Amino acid sequence: MTETVRLSLADARTLSLQALARAGLSPEHCEALADLVMAGQIDECHSHGLYRVLSCVDAIRKGKVDTKAVPEILDSAPGIVRIDAKFGFSPLAFRLGLPLLQEKARTQGVAALAINNCFHFSALWPEVERLAAAGLAGLAMTPSHSWVAPAGGTKPVFGTNPIAFSWPRPGPFPFVFDFATSASARGEIELHRRAGKPIPEGWAIDAEGASTTDAEAAMAGAMLTFGGHKGSALSAMVELMAGPLIGDLTSRESQVFDAGAGVTPCHGELLLAFDPNLLSGGRAIESAERAEALFDAIIGQGARLPSQRRYAARERSLANGSVEIPKALHDDLVALLG
């Protein structure tokens, strides 16, 4: 059994802040990153929690990330916000651009936020949840590094290319899904590698193109898309929408930009915000009732909505006032304080 360490929420956040600050990250970036990794840890999504601090520090130490970058907000059109992240981490750029994106969505009905030149390392659900909390539906997507082979191929072309969507609901939790178009997140394979555990069949192939359950071989080979050609098509869509459409890198280009450093991917991110009231012609209440009827039809037959496991974990973490992480990870984080 893996040995674990339990930390209070305050101590876990302080540990992440101190590790990031020790690496030289500006206070504004530290706050934005700590909030994001804590969101993942509180929801017990370990591949996107405190573990991500390690990769952020690695990117900093290898000189790829501008630790003092100040994102530049460009109000480029009535329904478009563009942010040049200046080769810093993406969470601060999103935090700064969110108010204007929400304002434009409420004015236009639909608005887009394009973040360029950012190092994106995190889950997308905290971002679309912020849109849902403002009464907006949200859609987010981003490429990564070319780790994933297209359906029928054996060579990496796509990134893990996640898509996240949110829909506002009554109560504390919106309808949210967030999933990679690959069969698993890259971080999940890395966690299996760190723990010495095999990965499930269908997640990856080795360097010769053969199916593998060995995490090391998977990292050296290629990941696979979910659902065969369907996941492959969605992954290509993300490449285009969050790459060339917003004037930024594809996953292959991000891999070239990395130049063998093996750090967090640098590329763009696209977020879309929708105002249910404007788009329904002022019938937001009626539309919300129709949506709730749909959710009831799903839950009523014993099925579950996406994110219900995360929300249960969130309530558990908040009630306990603590999170649990592997001792090996805790030791690695403490070592960063040096």
Secondary structure as GFF3:
##gff-version 3
##sequence-region A 1 338
A	DSSP	beta_strand	4	8	.	.	.	ID=ss1
A	DSSP	alpha_helix	9	22	.	.	.	ID=ss2
A	DSSP	alpha_helix	27	42	.	.	.	ID=ss3
A	DSSP	three_ten_helix	46	48	.	.	.	ID=ss4
A	DSSP	alpha_helix	51	61	.	.	.	ID=ss5
A	DSSP	beta_strand	72	77	.	.	.	ID=ss6
A	DSSP	beta_strand	80	89	.	.	.	ID=ss7
A	DSSP	alpha_helix	90	108	.	.	.	ID=ss8
A	DSSP	beta_strand	110	119	.	.	.	ID=ss9
A	DSSP	alpha_helix	125	133	.	.	.	ID=ss10
A	DSSP	beta_strand	137	141	.	.	.	ID=ss11
A	DSSP	beta_strand	148	149	.	.	.	ID=ss12
A	DSSP	beta_strand	163	167	.	.	.	ID=ss13
A	DSSP	beta_strand	175	179	.	.	.	ID=ss14
A	DSSP	alpha_helix	186	195	.	.	.	ID=ss15
A	DSSP	beta_strand	204	205	.	.	.	ID=ss16
A	DSSP	beta_strand	211	212	.	.	.	ID=ss17
A	DSSP	alpha_helix	215	220	.	.	.	ID=ss18
A	DSSP	beta_strand	222	224	.	.	.	ID=ss19
A	DSSP	alpha_helix	229	241	.	.	.	ID=ss20
A	DSSP	three_ten_helix	244	246	.	.	.	ID=ss21
A	DSSP	alpha_helix	251	258	.	.	.	ID=ss22
A	DSSP	beta_strand	266	274	.	.	.	ID=ss23
A	DSSP	alpha_helix	276	279	.	.	.	ID=ss24
A	DSSP	alpha_helix	284	299	.	.	.	ID=ss25
A	DSSP	alpha_helix	308	320	.	.	.	ID=ss26
A	DSSP	beta_strand	322	326	.	.	.	ID=ss27
A	DSSP	alpha_helix	327	335	.	.	.	ID=ss28
###
